[in-house]
Amino acid sequence: MNRRADQELVRLQAVKGGAPPVGAELGPVMIDFFKQSVSRRQTKLGKLAECWGQLIPSTLVDHCSLESLSRGSLTVIVDSSSHLYELRQVLLAGLEKQIMIACKSAGLRKIVLKPGRWYEGDPAERKVRFPR
């Protein structure tokens, strides 16, 4: 009886203790994803962010966030209605044309401003909020 129990334990150990199956490597897939999705967007939005940071007054830069660039339309989120109004006035005063000229290589044709927050809580803390 003892021998049969030992054989059963050996069999169970062999079945349950087997090495887990090895999947495909994740590295090459992540590199391809990065090149196709992140890198391409980063080059366009990086140029836009640089121009935006240089041309927009520093009092307004802290209150806005570049959200997306789609079909030549740059969407900018502004955290309060007063800053939205002020930014709109600055853009209408001629700064929008300067930005368009400076960022023409990135495919910028239009700037859309929309109210909203990209952070949670107090504006002084500026914690980034991710969509769920």
SULKAQUI-V262755 format. One line per field, one symbol per residue. ss: DSSP state (A for helix, B for strand, O for the rest). psi: psi as a letter, one per 20 degrees, with the letter a starting at -180 (. if undefined). burial: I if it has 24 or more other C-alpha atoms within 12 Angstrom, else O. A space follows every 10 residues. Layout:
ss->???
psi->???
burial->???
This chain:
ss->OAAAAAAAAA AAAAAAOOOO OOOOOOAAAA AAAAAAAAAA AAAAAAAAAA AAAAAOOAAA AOOBBBBBBB OOBBBBBBOO AAAAAAAAAA AAAAAAAAAA AAOAAAOOOB BBBBBOOOBB OOOOOOBBOO OO
psi->hhghhggggg gghhghjqqq qpaqphghgh gggghggggg hhgghggghg gghhhpqhhh hijqpogrop kjopppppiq hghggggggg ghiihghggg ghkhhikpiq pppqqrqjrq bphhhlpppq q.
burial->OOOOOOOOOO OOOOOOOOOO OOOOOOOOOO OOOOOOOOOO OOOIIOIIIO IIOOIIOOOI IIIIIIIIIO OOOIIIIIIO OOIIOOIIOO IOOOOIOOII OOIOOIIIII IIIIIOIIOO OOOOOOOOOO OO
